[in-house]
C-alpha cells in the first residue's frame, strides 16, 4: 500500500519528464498493441485470411493481455482491454463479410476473454477502497457467481457461459481498476484520453457509416436481421459504429462525452464532442440522450462551468444541421418528435411499457432467479426445458436483473449500485473535475439500467471502470473505508 501511495505522490518535475524518468506505464504499449492487432487482422481479411482471423484474433489478444499482466504493465493492459471492447464487433463484420454471417462468432468473445484473464490478479490484489464501492463489487461478484451456478445447472453450460463472458468479464475489468492499478493520476489521465479518442474515433466512423454504409456493415445489417436498426441503406438506419449495435453505442458515447468535459486541450475536446454528439444523435437511442442530459445537469448543478462548452457545441451543431438539412437532422428530429408526442406515435415506448407490465408479476414473485443463460441472446444456446420466448428481448435492465438473480439477489445488486453511484455523485462537489465527470458518467449509465442491463458487455466496462476509479482512495483510509 505504501508503494502505491508513493507512486501517486505528485512529482516536483513536469509530469511528462517525471513519468519518463520513473518508467511509468502511460498505456502507450497497450494502445499500440490494441490498434495494431486490430488493423493487422482487418488487413488479413482483405488478403484472404478471414477464416484464420476467426481464431487467431482472440488467441493472439489473450496472449498479449497475459504478457502485459505478467510484465506488470497495468495501464497498458487496461487500454488494450478497452480497445478490444471497442473494436471486436467491427472486426467480426469484416470476417463475416469475407466469409459468411456467423450468428455466434469467436471474434466477439475476444474482449470478454481479455477481461477475464485478469481475474486472478484482481482477486489477489489488496488496496484501500471506499466501503460502498467494496460492498458493490462484493455483492456483484457473489450474485454473479450464484447466477452462474444456477445457470449451468438449469440452462446448460453453453448458455450460461455467454453471460459469464459478458457479465463477469466487465466486472473483472472494474475490479482490476479498483484494486490492481497503482497510480491514480495516470489512471485518470488514461480514462480522459480513452474518452476523447473513443468519442472521436467511434463518433467519426459512426457518421461515415451513417452517410455511406460500408459494404461490411451493410452485410452485417442484412445477415443479422436486427429489425430495430432500420433499412440497410445509407441514412436510413440507426448508427452502431464499431460496437455490437445501436444501444451500447448510444449509452457508451454519452458516458465518453461526459468524461471528455474534463479534457484540458480545447481543440481536441471540441472535435471529440462534435463528432460524438452527431453520432449519438444518429443512434436514436433515447437512453443515451437522457443519460447525457442528466450528466450535464449534474455538472451544471455542481458548478462545473466547463460543461457550458458542451452546451455551446450542441447549440452550434443543431444550428448547423438545421440550416444545412439532410438525413442526420431529419432522423434526429423524427425521433425527438415521437418521444415528446402525446399521441400513440411512439410505438417502441408503448411496447416497452406493455412488456414490463406483463412480465412484472412473474419476475417479482421469483426469489431464486433463472440464472445465467436464461435471458437475452444466451437463450439461443439454451439446452434446458425452461426457455421462454419473452425472455429473449428484455426492454428493462431492472427486470432482467431480477429475472436473472432473483428478486432478492437482484435487489441487493441494484440497491448497492444505486448507493455507490449516489455517494459518488454527492462527493463530486468536493472532488476535481475528472472525478465529477466520472460521477456524471456513472449516473448516466446507472440510469440507463431502466432501459437495458448496463452492467453487461461494453456498457458494464464503462460503468465498472467509472465506479472503480471513484471508489479508490488517494489518502489513508478513514472510518468509511475498508481494505479490499
C-alpha positions in Angstrom: 0.0 0.0 0.0 2.8 2.4 0.8 4.4 1.8 -2.6 1.1 2.6 -4.2 0.8 5.8 -2.2 4.3 6.8 -3.1 3.6 6.3 -6.8 0.6 8.6 -6.5 2.6 11.4 -4.9 2.9 14.4 -7.3 6.4 14.9 -8.6 8.2 18.2 -8.5 9.2 17.6 -12.1 6.9 18.2 -15.0 4.5 15.3 -15.5 5.9 14.0 -18.8 9.5 14.2 -17.6 8.7 12.6 -14.3 6.8 9.8 -16.0 9.6 9.1 -18.4 12.3 9.0 -15.7 10.3 6.9 -13.3 9.4 4.4 -16.1 5.7 5.0 -15.5 3.4 3.0 -17.8 1.4 5.6 -19.7 -0.6 3.0 -21.7 1.2 3.6 -25.0 2.2 -0.1 -25.3 -1.4 -1.2 -24.8 -2.6 1.4 -27.4 0.0 0.2 -30.0 -0.8 -3.5 -29.4 -4.6 -3.0 -29.5 -4.8 -0.8 -32.5 -2.0 -2.6 -34.3 -3.6 -6.1 -33.7 -7.0 -4.9 -34.9 -5.5 -3.3 -38.1 -3.4 -6.3 -38.8 -6.4 -8.6 -38.7 -8.5 -6.3 -40.8 -5.7 -6.4 -43.4 -5.7 -10.2 -43.1 -9.4 -10.2 -44.0 -8.7 -8.3 -47.2 -5.9 -10.6 -48.4 -7.9 -13.8 -47.9 -7.2 -14.7 -44.3 -10.7 -14.1 -42.8 -11.1 -17.7 -41.7 -7.8 -17.7 -39.9 -8.7 -14.4 -38.2 -11.7 -16.1 -36.6 -9.5 -17.9 -34.2 -6.2 -16.1 -34.4 -7.6 -12.7 -33.3 -9.0 -13.9 -29.9 -6.0 -16.2 -29.3 -3.4 -13.5 -30.1 -5.3 -10.9 -28.0 -5.4 -13.2 -24.9 -1.6 -13.9 -25.2 -0.9 -10.2 -25.5 -3.1 -9.5 -22.5 -1.3 -12.1 -20.4 2.1 -10.8 -21.5 1.1 -7.3 -20.3 -0.1 -8.7 -17.0 3.0 -10.8 -16.3 5.1 -7.7 -17.1 3.0 -5.7 -14.7 2.1 -3.2 -17.4 -1.2 -2.5 -15.7 -2.2 0.7 -17.5 -1.3 -0.8 -20.9 -3.4 -3.8 -20.1 -6.3 -1.6 -19.3 -6.0 0.4 -22.5 -5.6 -2.8 -24.6 -8.7 -4.3 -22.9 -10.8 -1.2 -23.7 -9.7 -1.2 -27.3 -10.8 -4.8 -27.6 -14.2 -4.0 -26.3 -14.4 -1.0 -28.8 -13.3 -2.9 -31.9 -14.0 -6.6 -31.7 -17.5 -6.4 -33.1 -16.3 -4.4 -36.1 -13.6 -6.9 -36.9 -16.3 -9.6 -36.8 -18.2 -7.7 -39.5 -15.1 -7.8 -41.7 -14.7 -11.5 -41.1 -18.4 -12.2 -41.9 -18.3 -10.0 -45.0 -15.4 -12.0 -46.4 -16.8 -15.4 -45.4 -20.5 -15.7 -44.3 -22.6 -14.4 -41.5 -21.9 -16.2 -38.2 -24.6 -15.8 -35.5 -22.0 -16.9 -32.9 -18.5 -15.7 -33.8 -15.4 -16.4 -31.7 -14.2 -12.9 -32.6 -16.8 -11.1 -30.5 -15.7 -13.1 -27.4 -12.2 -11.6 -27.6 -12.8 -8.6 -25.3 -14.5 -10.7 -22.7 -11.7 -13.2 -22.7 -9.1 -10.4 -22.4 -11.0 -9.1 -19.4 -11.4 -12.5 -17.7 -7.7 -13.4 -17.8 -7.1 -10.6 -15.2 -9.4 -12.2 -12.7 -6.6 -13.8 -10.6 -4.7 -10.5 -10.3 -7.9 -8.7 -9.5 -8.9 -11.1 -6.7 -5.5 -11.4 -5.1 -4.6 -7.6 -5.1 -5.1 -5.5 -1.9 -5.9 -1.9 -1.7 -7.8 0.6 0.4 -11.1 1.4 -1.2 -14.3 3.1 -0.2 -16.7 1.0 1.8 -19.8 1.4 -0.5 -17.6 0.5 -3.5 -16.3 -2.6 -1.9 -19.8 -3.6 -0.9 -21.0 -3.1 -4.5 -18.2 -5.2 -6.1 -18.5 -7.9 -3.4 -22.3 -8.2 -3.9 -22.0 -8.1 -7.6 -19.4 -10.9 -7.6 -21.4 -13.0 -5.2 -24.6 -12.6 -7.2 -22.9 -13.4 -10.5 -21.2 -16.5 -9.0 -24.6 -17.7 -7.7 -26.3 -17.0 -11.1 -23.5 -18.8 -12.9 -24.0 -21.9 -10.8 -27.8 -21.8 -11.2 -27.5 -21.2 -14.9 -25.1 -24.1 -15.5 -27.5 -26.5 -13.8 -30.7 -25.1 -15.1 -29.9 -23.7 -18.6 -26.8 -25.6 -19.6 -23.1 -24.7 -19.5 -23.0 -23.2 -23.0 -25.9 -20.7 -22.5 -24.5 -19.8 -19.0 -21.1 -19.2 -20.5 -22.4 -16.4 -22.6 -23.5 -14.4 -19.5 -20.2 -15.4 -17.8 -18.3 -13.7 -20.6 -20.5 -10.6 -20.8 -21.2 -10.0 -17.2 -18.2 -11.3 -15.2 -15.8 -10.1 -17.8 -16.7 -6.4 -17.4 -16.9 -6.7 -13.6 -13.4 -8.2 -13.7 -12.1 -5.1 -15.5 -13.7 -2.9 -12.9 -12.2 -4.9 -10.1 -8.8 -4.7 -11.8 -9.1 -0.9 -11.9 -10.2 -0.8 -8.3 -7.5 -2.9 -6.8 -4.5 -3.5 -9.1 -3.7 -0.3 -10.9 -1.3 1.7 -8.7 -1.0 5.3 -10.0 -4.2 7.3 -9.5 -3.2 10.3 -11.7 -2.1 8.1 -14.6 -5.3 6.2 -14.3 -7.4 9.3 -14.6 -5.2 10.6 -17.5 -5.7 7.4 -19.4 -9.5 7.5 -18.8 -9.7 11.0 -20.1 -7.7 10.0 -23.2 -9.9 7.0 -23.8 -12.9 9.3 -23.6 -11.5 11.8 -26.1 -10.2 9.3 -28.6 -13.2 6.9 -28.1 -15.7 9.7 -28.8 -13.6 11.0 -31.7 -12.9 7.7 -33.5 -16.2 5.9 -32.8 -18.2 9.1 -33.4 -16.3 9.9 -36.6 -16.7 6.4 -38.0 -20.3 6.3 -37.0 -21.0 9.4 -39.0 -19.2 7.9 -42.1 -21.1 4.7 -41.5 -24.5 6.5 -41.5 -23.8 8.5 -44.6 -22.0 5.9 -46.7 -22.7 2.5 -45.1 -19.6 0.5 -46.0 -20.2 -3.0 -47.5 -19.1 -4.9 -44.4 -21.5 -3.1 -42.2 -24.3 -3.5 -44.8 -23.6 -7.2 -45.0 -23.9 -7.5 -41.2 -27.2 -5.4 -41.2 -28.7 -7.8 -43.7 -27.3 -11.0 -42.1 -28.2 -10.2 -38.5 -31.7 -9.1 -39.4 -32.0 -6.9 -36.3 -35.3 -5.3 -37.1 -35.0 -2.1 -34.9 -31.9 -0.9 -36.8 -33.7 0.2 -39.9 -33.0 -0.5 -43.6 -29.6 -1.4 -45.0 -29.3 1.8 -47.0 -27.3 5.0 -46.2 -29.1 7.4 -44.0 -32.0 5.0 -43.3 -30.7 3.1 -40.3 -29.6 3.6 -36.7 -25.8 4.0 -36.4 -23.9 1.3 -34.5 -20.3 2.3 -35.4 -17.8 -0.3 -34.2 -19.9 -1.6 -31.3 -22.4 -4.5 -31.3 -25.5 -2.5 -32.0 -27.0 0.9 -31.6 -28.0 0.7 -27.9 -24.5 0.2 -26.5 -23.1 2.9 -28.8 -25.7 5.5 -27.6 -25.0 5.0 -23.9 -21.3 4.5 -24.1 -20.9 7.6 -26.2 -22.9 9.6 -23.7 -20.5 8.4 -20.9 -17.5 9.2 -23.0 -18.8 12.7 -23.8 -19.4 13.4 -20.2 -15.8 12.3 -19.2 -14.5 14.4 -22.2 -15.6 17.5 -20.4 -12.5 17.1 -18.1 -10.1 17.3 -21.1 -7.8 20.3 -20.8 -6.9 20.7 -24.5 -9.8 22.6 -26.0 -9.4 21.9 -29.8 -9.2 18.2 -29.3 -12.1 18.4 -26.8 -14.3 20.3 -29.2 -13.6 17.9 -32.1 -14.4 14.8 -29.9 -17.6 16.4 -28.7 -18.7 17.5 -32.1 -18.2 14.0 -33.7 -19.5 12.2 -30.7 -22.7 14.3 -30.4 -23.6 14.0 -34.1 -23.0 10.2 -33.9 -25.1 10.0 -30.7 -27.9 11.7 -32.5 -27.9 9.2 -35.3 -28.1 6.3 -32.9 -31.7 7.4 -32.0 -31.0 5.9 -28.5 -33.2 7.9 -26.0 -31.4 6.3 -23.1 -28.2 7.8 -24.3 -29.8 11.2 -24.9 -31.4 11.3 -21.5 -28.3 10.0 -19.8 -26.2 12.7 -21.4 -28.7 15.3 -20.3 -28.7 14.0 -16.7 -24.9 14.1 -16.6 -24.8 17.7 -18.0 -27.4 18.8 -15.4 -25.4 17.3 -12.6 -22.2 19.0 -13.7 -24.0 22.3 -14.1 -25.6 22.0 -10.6 -22.1 21.2 -9.2 -20.9 24.5 -10.7 -18.6 22.8 -13.2 -18.6 25.7 -15.7 -16.7 23.7 -18.4 -20.0 21.9 -19.1 -21.0 25.0 -20.9 -18.6 24.1 -23.6 -20.6 21.0 -24.4 -23.8 23.2 -24.4 -22.1 25.5 -26.9 -21.1 22.6 -29.1 -24.7 21.2 -29.1 -26.1 24.6 -30.0 -23.7 25.1 -32.8 -24.2 21.6 -34.2 -28.0 21.9 -34.1 -28.0 25.3 -35.7 -25.6 24.0 -38.5 -27.6 20.8 -39.1 -30.9 22.7 -39.2 -29.5 25.2 -41.7 -27.9 22.5 -43.9 -30.6 19.9 -43.6 -30.0 16.4 -44.7 -30.6 12.9 -43.3 -28.9 13.4 -40.0 -31.2 16.2 -38.7 -34.2 14.5 -40.3 -33.7 11.3 -38.3 -33.0 13.1 -35.1 -36.0 15.4 -35.5 -38.3 12.5 -36.2 -37.1 10.5 -33.1 -37.4 13.6 -30.9 -40.9 14.4 -32.1 -42.1 10.8 -31.4 -40.5 11.0 -27.9 -42.3 14.2 -27.0 -45.5 13.4 -28.7 -48.6 12.9 -26.5 -50.3 10.7 -29.1 -49.7 7.0 -29.9 -46.9 7.6 -32.4 -44.1 6.3 -30.2 -44.7 2.5 -30.6 -41.3 1.5 -29.1 -42.2 3.2 -25.8 -45.6 1.6 -25.7 -44.1 -1.8 -26.3 -41.6 -1.3 -23.5 -44.4 -0.4 -21.0 -46.6 -3.3 -22.2 -43.7 -5.7 -21.8 -42.8 -4.6 -18.3 -46.4 -4.7 -17.2 -46.8 -8.2 -18.5 -43.6 -9.6 -17.0 -43.5 -7.8 -13.7 -45.8 -10.2 -11.6 -43.8 -13.3 -12.7 -40.3 -11.8 -12.2 -41.1 -10.1 -8.9 -42.5 -13.3 -7.4 -39.4 -15.3 -8.0 -36.8 -15.1 -5.1 -34.4 -17.6 -6.7 -33.9 -16.4 -10.2 -33.3 -18.1 -13.5 -29.5 -17.8 -13.5 -27.1 -17.1 -16.3 -28.2 -18.1 -19.8 -31.9 -17.5 -19.3 -32.2 -14.0 -20.8 -31.1 -12.2 -23.8 -29.2 -13.7 -26.7 -27.9 -16.5 -24.4 -31.4 -18.1 -24.8 -30.3 -19.0 -28.4 -27.9 -21.6 -26.9 -30.3 -22.8 -24.2 -30.2 -26.6 -23.5 -32.9 -26.8 -20.9 -36.7 -27.1 -21.0 -37.4 -23.8 -19.4 -36.9 -21.5 -22.4 -39.5 -18.7 -22.5 -39.5 -16.6 -25.7 -40.4 -13.4 -23.8 -37.1 -13.5 -22.0 -35.1 -13.2 -25.3 -35.5 -9.4 -25.7 -35.6 -7.5 -22.4 -36.6 -3.9 -22.6 -35.6 -3.3 -19.0 -32.3 -3.9 -17.2 -34.2 -3.8 -13.9 -36.5 -6.7 -14.7 -33.7 -8.6 -16.4 -31.6 -8.4 -13.2 -34.5 -9.5 -11.1 -35.2 -12.4 -13.5 -31.5 -13.4 -13.6 -30.6 -13.1 -9.9 -34.0 -13.5 -8.3 -35.8 -10.6 -6.6 -33.5 -10.9 -3.6 -30.2 -11.0 -5.3 -31.3 -8.6 -8.0 -32.5 -6.0 -5.4 -29.2 -6.3 -3.5 -27.2 -5.7 -6.6 -29.3 -2.9 -7.9 -29.5 -1.3 -4.4 -25.7 -1.4 -3.9 -25.3 0.1 -7.4 -27.6 3.0 -6.6 -25.9 3.6 -3.3 -22.4 3.6 -4.7 -23.4 5.9 -7.6 -25.3 8.3 -5.2 -22.3 8.6 -2.9 -20.0 9.2 -5.8 -22.3 12.0 -7.0 -22.5 13.5 -3.5 -18.7 13.6 -3.3 -18.4 15.2 -6.7 -18.8 18.7 -5.4 -15.6 18.3 -3.4 -13.5 16.5 -6.0 -11.6 17.6 -9.0 -13.2 18.0 -12.5 -12.2 14.5 -13.7 -13.9 12.8 -10.8 -17.0 15.0 -11.2 -17.2 13.9 -14.8 -16.7 10.3 -13.9 -19.6 10.6 -11.4 -21.8 12.1 -14.1 -20.9 9.3 -16.5 -21.7 6.7 -13.8 -25.0 8.4 -13.1 -25.9 8.3 -16.8 -25.1 4.6 -17.1 -26.8 3.7 -13.8 -29.9 5.5 -15.0 -29.6 3.5 -18.3 -30.4 0.3 -16.4 -34.0 1.4 -16.6 -33.8 0.7 -20.4 -31.2 -2.2 -20.6 -28.7 -4.0 -18.4 -25.8 -1.6 -18.3 -23.8 -3.9 -16.1 -23.0 -6.2 -19.1 -20.7 -6.0 -22.1 -19.2 -2.7 -23.1 -21.8 -0.8 -21.1 -20.6 -2.6 -18.0 -16.9 -2.0 -18.8 -17.6 1.8 -18.7 -19.8 1.6 -15.7 -17.5 -0.5 -13.6 -14.4 1.5 -14.6 -16.1 4.8 -13.6 -17.3 3.4 -10.2 -14.0 1.7 -9.5 -11.9 4.8 -10.2 -14.2 6.8 -7.9 -14.0 4.1 -5.2 -10.2 4.2 -4.9 -8.7 6.2 -2.1 -5.8 8.7 -2.6 -5.1 9.0 1.1 -5.0 6.9 4.3 -8.5 5.4 4.8 -10.8 7.0 7.4 -13.6 5.0 9.1 -15.8 4.9 6.0 -13.1 2.9 4.0 -12.1 -0.7 4.1 -9.2 -2.8 2.9 -10.2 -5.0 -0.1 
